[in-house]
Amino acid sequence: MGIISWIILGLLAGAAAKILLPGRDPGGLIGTTLIGIAGAFIGGWASARWLDRPISNEFYDGATWAAAIGGALALLIVYRLLFGNSRSR
């Protein structure tokens, strides 16, 4: 997959992470989108590095999607912990 595919995957992973972890984020839509893109890269890297699961070159591989969504969820949780959870407002 090329860089454009990873960005598109990151956008979709960010949306999926937002659906799985609803609420208002401190960064809003743009922050969540950037977290999704970074999460896709980090999730793919972590999957290949520590889980010994190389990322497929196919866009529709389930493991690639799971790694991207997992990375986006992890970053979204860390982001909320660091910059405040605005759900209570």
ZINORZI-V285214 format. One record per residue. N is the residue number from 0. SS is DSSP state (H for helix, E for strand, - for the rest). OMEGA is omega in whole degrees, 0 to 359 (* if undefined). D_CENTER is the distance of its C-alpha to the mean C-alpha in Angstrom with 1 decimal. Layout:
<<N | SS | OMEGA | D_CENTER> <N | SS | OMEGA | D_CENTER>>
//
This chain:
<<0 | - | 178 | 16.5> <1 | - | 182 | 17.0> <2 | H | 179 | 15.0> <3 | H | 178 | 15.2> <4 | H | 179 | 13.8> <5 | H | 178 | 10.6> <6 | H | 178 | 10.4> <7 | H | 177 | 11.1> <8 | H | 178 | 8.7> <9 | H | 177 | 5.9> <10 | H | 179 | 7.9> <11 | H | 177 | 8.3> <12 | H | 176 | 5.0> <13 | H | 177 | 4.9> <14 | H | 179 | 8.4> <15 | H | 178 | 8.2> <16 | H | 178 | 6.5> <17 | H | 177 | 9.2> <18 | H | 181 | 11.7> <19 | H | 181 | 11.3> <20 | - | 185 | 11.6> <21 | - | 180 | 14.0> <22 | - | 180 | 16.0> <23 | - | 178 | 16.5> <24 | - | 179 | 14.2> <25 | - | 183 | 16.3> <26 | - | 181 | 14.7> <27 | H | 184 | 14.9> <28 | H | 182 | 13.5> <29 | H | 178 | 13.3> <30 | H | 179 | 11.6> <31 | H | 178 | 8.8> <32 | H | 179 | 8.6> <33 | H | 176 | 8.7> <34 | H | 178 | 6.0> <35 | H | 179 | 3.7> <36 | H | 178 | 6.0> <37 | H | 179 | 6.3> <38 | H | 177 | 3.3> <39 | H | 179 | 4.7> <40 | H | 182 | 7.8> <41 | H | 178 | 7.9> <42 | H | 177 | 7.1> <43 | H | 178 | 9.7> <44 | H | 180 | 11.9> <45 | H | 179 | 12.0> <46 | H | 180 | 12.8> <47 | H | 185 | 15.5> <48 | H | 189 | 16.8> <49 | H | 181 | 17.2> <50 | - | 181 | 17.1> <51 | - | 179 | 19.3> <52 | - | 180 | 17.4> <53 | - | 181 | 17.4> <54 | - | 181 | 14.9> <55 | - | 175 | 17.0> <56 | - | 180 | 18.1> <57 | - | 181 | 17.7> <58 | - | 186 | 15.1> <59 | - | 178 | 15.9> <60 | - | 183 | 15.6> <61 | H | 180 | 14.3> <62 | H | 177 | 13.3> <63 | H | 178 | 11.2> <64 | H | 180 | 9.3> <65 | H | 178 | 9.3> <66 | H | 181 | 8.1> <67 | H | 180 | 5.0> <68 | H | 177 | 4.6> <69 | H | 177 | 6.1> <70 | H | 178 | 4.5> <71 | H | 177 | 2.0> <72 | H | 180 | 5.6> <73 | H | 179 | 7.3> <74 | H | 179 | 6.8> <75 | H | 178 | 7.6> <76 | H | 179 | 10.5> <77 | H | 179 | 11.7> <78 | H | 178 | 11.7> <79 | H | 178 | 13.7> <80 | H | 182 | 15.9> <81 | H | 188 | 16.7> <82 | H | 174 | 17.3> <83 | - | 178 | 18.6> <84 | - | 183 | 17.9> <85 | H | 177 | 19.6> <86 | H | 185 | 19.9> <87 | H | 180 | 23.5> <88 | - | * | 24.6>>
//
